[in-house]
């Protein structure tokens, strides 16, 4: 109760207008906000909202997910004319109350991550505006600088995906990680730059034998909306990671610096595929329901600890630069160029350690040596 009282005291006197589509959802959100001391009003008759409400009477106007698009833009313009200082917020029902509280408390989204440190880590020196050009640049630079790797899983250290732990590992200590680490960091970076970002979850199909049983949903990806168009952003899919955002509203082939991809309807979700040679190979089946940060705790735990997870038995390291894809599968190094040239070679333990340092840029630790020796024995 003390925590609720503390929040309520901070929010006392805050004035919020909530616009939505579903009366039951609107009722739930406004009731919880009222319990926290917010002076809240709401309506599902959004089309006439600028005529029924005066934006000068509110500090914040929150829009439900069902209002995204031209109507939302028209309402914002109308409310801004009434009150140029009013703030707007797009919300998602399961997170709406928390999103509104965070906005009212004045928490700066830039505090989600040290942008200067991240940009230095990946070598980005461009504008930080939430544009498609910025997203393209970041998505190409990230997998070239921060590698995909599962060394901590192999050493049974577990994977902590809290923001502080991820930033300490991937930025400060110049390590790599797997999807939950990469894409949770990328999500915070994009959010801090002003992008509209949602976390998604996917069922991996990559390298699965035909007709095999479905795998659990253990991959994290992102949906980034730029100028009303949804884009798939993923910097954590290892050796076949897309190096450019993929449009989610077309089935057309989408060339990148490396492979060509396509995103096609698949049941209630989307299937992401890469063209390898003449064939389309499925990477993962994407659910379109936005995920909360807490939703990734269980699949992360499963991936890092379950006996059936291949990350517990096989060394996987990948780095993708404009010049080539470099992948390690245990003691086998593969280098693929955009032109289609492929080089494969098996590595002895000392060679593997050298490649981890020089090709992948990892700060090799003495504690890694048993993993390196075991991986080198597998060819």
C-alpha positions, -999 to +999 in steps of 0.1 A: +000+000+000+029+024+007+041+020-029+006+028-042+004+058-019+038+071-030+028+068-067-006+085-060+010+114-043+033+120-072+005+119-097-020+139-076-035+166-098-023+152-131-049+155-158-052+128-185-075+122-214-076+086-227-090+078-261-097+042-271-120+019-290-132-007-265-154+005-237-144-023-213-107-016-218-112+021-214-131+016-182-103-007-168-075+018-177-093+049-164-103+032-132-067+022-124-055+056-131-081+072-109-070+048-081-036+063-085-049+098-080-050+109-116-078+132-128-087+111-158-114+113-185-119+089-214-140+083-244-144+057-272-160+084-295-126+096-307-138+110-340-154+139-321-129+142-293-115+176-303-151+190-303-160+174-269-127+181-250-104+211-246-068+201-246-060+230-223-076+210-195-051+181-199-014+175-193-014+143-214-036+127-240-032+090-244-042+071-276-052+035-277-036+011-302-068+010-323-065+047-331-031+045-349-032+061-383-048+091-400-074+096-372-047+098-346-028+124-366-059+145-372-067+145-335-031+154-325-032+184-349-065+195-335-055+192-298-021+209-305-040+239-318-060+240-286-029+235-263+005+235-279+021+222-247-001+191-243+018+158-245+007+128-266+013+092-258+006+060-278-003+031-256-009-007-257-037-019-234-016-044-212+010-016-206-012+015-208-014+024-171+023+019-167+031+039-198+009+068-187+024+068-151+059+068-165+051+097-188+034+117-159+064+111-136+086+127-162+110+098-167+132+107-196+132+079-222+168+088-230+177+073-195+168+039-209+204+035-222+236+054-225+232+064-262+267+079-264+283+047-251+262+026-275+269+047-305+306+046-297+304+008-293+289+003-328+307+032-345+276+053-353+281+090-358+249+100-376+217+117-366+197+102-339+163+112-353+137+083-355+139+079-393+142+049-416+176+061-426+188+060-389+172+026-384+190+012-415+223+025-404+220+011-368+208-023-380+238-027-402+264-015-377+251-034-347+259-070-358+292-059-372+303-046-338+285-067-312+287-104-320+262-131-314+277-156-289+266-181-263+298-186-242+281-177-209+254-203-216+280-230-223+297-221-190+264-224-171+266-188-160+230-181-169+218-150-189+206-119-170+185-098-194+180-069-171+190-036-187+220-030-164+233-065-169+230-063-207+246-029-210+275-040-187+281-071-208+275-059-244+286-023-241+311-019-212+328-053-214+325-055-252+310-090-251+283-104-273+252-123-265+221-139-280+187-126-291+173-116-258+204-095-250+209-080-285+173-071-292+164-059-257+193-035-260+183-025-295+148-019-283+159+005-256+182+023-280+155+028-306+130+039-279+155+064-265+159+079-300+122+084-303+112+053-324+079+035-318+091+000-309+074-032-298+089-064-288+077-096-305+084-133-300+090-160-327+092-197-332+125-206-348+123-228-380+160-223-390+178-256-396+148-276-384+143-309-403+113-311-425+082-324-405+099-320-371+079-310-341+073-273-335+099-256-313+089-233-285+089-196-291+124-187-280+134-158-303+130-121-297+125-096-326+112-060-329+085-042-348+094-006-355+068+017-369+082+046-390+057+070-406+029+046-401+047+016-417+058-015-397+093-027-401+109-059-387+142-051-369+163-079-356+200-077-346+201-110-328+196-139-352+232-150-355+247-161-388+216-152-409+206-119-392+190-094-415+213-064-419+185-041-428+149-036-416+123-056-434+089-042-444+062-062-427+033-052-449+045-067-482+053-102-494+077-089-520+114-101-520+136-076-501+173-076-511+199-067-484+236-064-486+238-101-480+207-123-485+173-115-499+144-119-475+107-120-476+080-117-449+048-137-457+015-143-439+016-176-419-014-185-399-021-157-374+014-144-378+042-139-403+070-162-416+104-147-422+124-164-449+159-159-465+167-169-501+197-192-502+205-201-537+173-208-555+153-218-524+135-198-497+146-210-462+124-203-432+141-184-403+112-180-379+075-177-374+066-144-359+037-137-335+023-102-340+012-098-304+034-072-286+053-087-257+060-071-223+096-071-210+086-097-184+074-120-212+110-127-222+121-140-188+107-175-193+119-181-229+153-167-219+155-190-189+145-219-211+170-211-238+199-208-213+191-238-191+168-264-207+186-296-217+171-295-251+185-261-259+214-264-284+230-234-269+240-256-240+260-280-261+273-261-292+295-230-295+278-205-317+294-172-326+285-149-355+295-115-368+282-099-399+300-070-416+295-054-450+323-076-463+313-110-450+294-132-426+317-149-401+302-179-382+316-204-358+298-236-351+320-253-325+354-257-342+342-249-378+347-214-391+327-203-422+331-171-441+305-161-466+308-130-488+279-111-504+291-123-538+285-159-527+321-170-520+323-195-491+353-206-471+352-232-444+380-245-422+383-265-390+403-249-362+426-263-335+421-249-300+448-222-303+434-211-337+399-210-323+411-187-294+428-165-319+397-162-341+376-153-311+400-125-304+408-112-338+379-120-361+351-116-335+368-091-313+359-109-281+379-103-248+388-140-244+390-151-207+411-179-193+378-195-180+368-200-216+396-224-224+377-257-215+349-245-239+374-237-266+391-271-263+358-290-264+346-269-294+378-275-313+374-313-308+341-311-327+345-308-365 
